[in-house]
Amino acid sequence: MAHSAPMPGPAPAGATGQGDVNPWAAGGIMFAGVLLLVDGVLGVIKGISGIASDDVYAHVRNYTFKFDVASWGWIHLVLGIVLGVVGWGILKGADWARATGVVIAAISLIINFVWLPYQPVWALISVAIDGFVIWALCTGGSKAVI
């Protein structure tokens, strides 16, 4: 009977000897969870700002996706709460959270892109966060837990 021993030499790419968990991937997923929490807090702040005052966002004319400022506020408030919950789930290693994180970050990215004329700086920050979150959750190979 032939015994197959591992070949000497460097470990395969991504193998760490700890169940083949790439620490960069796990760190990226954990960072994605933190960013979803941050994006959720920013969403709640954007939402409360829009609901509380009509003067906080730019007034846009002749825009296809024109909504009342309070409507944008409610959209961002609800989205922010959902982003925060999903971010917390990712940090806790919940099975549902990674796929949900990709979907909700994609929805957030689209909403913030449509919202761009109202607050370009806030929108671009959220789009960048969402883009990184989608990338990290799609490329990471392990669950991040704290």
N, C-alpha and C positions, 0 to 999 in steps of 0.2 A: 504494500500500500504506500502510495506516495503521500508525503506530508507537504502541504504547501505553506511555506513560511513566507512572511512578508519580505519583499526585496529590500536590500539596504539602499539608502539614498535619501534624498529630500522627500518630505511628505508632499502629497499632491496639493495643488493650489486650493486654498480655502480650508484645508484640514488642520485642526489644531490639537488633535488628540483628546478633545473633550466632546466626543460625540459628533465630530465634524461640524461644529458650530463656528461659523466665521465671526470673530469678534467685531469686525467692521460692519457686518450685516446686522448683528444684534444691536450694536451701537446706533446704527442708522434707524432701526425700527424704534428704539427707545427715544431717539431724538425726534422722530416723526410723531410719536405720542405726545412728547412735550410741546412740539410745534402745533399740534392739533389743539392742545389745551390753550396755548397762547392765542391761536387764531380764534378759538371759541371765546376767550375773554375779550379780544378785540371786537368780535362780532357782537357781543353783549353791549360793549361800550358804544359801538356804532349804532346799535339798535336803540338803546336808551337815549342817545343824543338825537336821533331822528324823531323819536316819539315825543321827546320833551320840547323840542324847538324846531320851528320851520326854517330858521335862518342858519342852521348849522351846515347844511349841504348847499351846493350851488344849485340855482334854479336853471334848468335846461329847457330850451325851447326846441320844438320840431325834432324831437328824438323819438325813434320808434318805440323804445322801451321806457317811455316816460311814465313814472308813477308819482303819486303824492309822496312827499318826504316822510310822512308818518307811515305809509305803506312800506317804504324801503326800511324804515326803522323796525317794523314788526318782522319783516323778512330776515333782517340781520340778527335780531334778537333770538328768534326761534332757531335759526341756523347756528348761531353762536352757542346756544345751549346744547344742541345736538353734537356739534364739533367737540365741545368740552367733554361730554359723556363718552363719546367714541375715543377721544384721546386718553381719557382715564382707563377705558377698557383695554386699549393697546398697552398701556403701562402695566396693567395688571395681568396681561397675557391672555385675555379672553379670546376664545376661538372665533367668536363672531366679529371681533373688533377690527381685524386686519382687512377683511373684504369690505366691511362696512366703512372703514376708514378711507379706502380707495374710492368708493362710490360717493361718500359725503364730501370728500376733498374735491372730487371732480365737479360735483354740484356747486360747491362753494366757489371753485375757480370760475365756472361759467357765470354764476350770479355776480361775482365781483368784476368780471370782465364787462358784463352788461351795465354794471353800476359805475364803471370807470369815469364817465363824464361828470358825475355828481361829486366825487372826491377822488381825484386821480392818485394821490399819494397813498391813502389808505387802501385803495383798490389794488394798486400795484404791489404793495407789501403783502396783502392777502393772496394775490395771484402767485407770487413767488413762493410763499409758504406752502400753498396748496400744491404747486408743481413739485416741490421737493418732497412733500409728504407722499404724493402718488408714486414718485420714483422710488423712495426708500421702502415703501410697503410692498411694491411690486418686485423689487430686486432682493430684498432681505430673505434669507432662507431659514430663519429661526424665529421663535417667539421671544419677545423681550419681556422680562418680568422684573419687578422691583419688590 
